[in-house]
Amino acid sequence: MPWQSSNSSRESGSNKDDASSRRPVSWADSLNSIDWQHYKDPRNWIPTVLVTTLVVVSLHFHRSYLRRIPGAAYFQPNFFRKRSVFGQVTSVGDGDNFHLFHTPGGRLAGWGWLRRVPDKRSELKNKTIPIRLAGIDAPEGAHFGRPAQPFSTDALAWLTNYILGRRVRAKVYRRDQYDRVVATVYIRRFLFRRDVGLEMLKNGLATTYEAKTGVEFGGLEEEYRAAEALAKAKKRGIWSGKPEHFESPREYKNRMTALEEAQNKTKP
């Protein structure tokens, strides 16, 4: 019957086509079969390159400038001495240290009008950076059974009134032994930028830092010592008493440490 032979021939041709399609193709043949002209056209690859570059740059910018730093432990070593952090002061612990809630980008990034800075202690837990003012030492308050130094409450009250709840910029140098970030801190007052540590020295509420190691001035040591000398000459704050009765914060800490060591030796 004729139709059977026709089907047989078609099946035979189909088998041949399948066999030819399954033949291995060399690497050179596959490359030659690609239409490279499609990739040479700038209209096809330039948009992809631009989008990829924009994504990579945006991620880098966010990681470097817009990512919030929740605590001292999150600072990378290459951040110190090169960068600063901007934020709001949430608490003042002593005459020369406070806690900062980092608000990267400031108002431009929505802080204060789109993004809220927490104000409750429970909300701020483990979310602030402890800052130690660089280059100065304020009178010691009552800590660990030690009595307070004269003018310690004055220094604390002044610093609290000056910076609490306000936005400041801290130029960071390093972390100290108490896991605080040592920094020179600036604040805007009446359109002028003020160095907080320098202002305390001018008001006679701190001395320049006297420790033999770990001192940081950020290149401002001469200016700090000049401000201290002027406050001393004008008998401001801690310098208002008789010179023979004066005890600096460093001398006070050394005396207290020696006294405690002597008491421990006499214990049975």
Summary of the structure (lengths in Angstrom):
residues: 268
radius of gyration: 34.4
end to end distance: 122.7
largest distance: 132.5
contacts: 710
relative contact order: 0.10
helix: 47%
strand: 19%
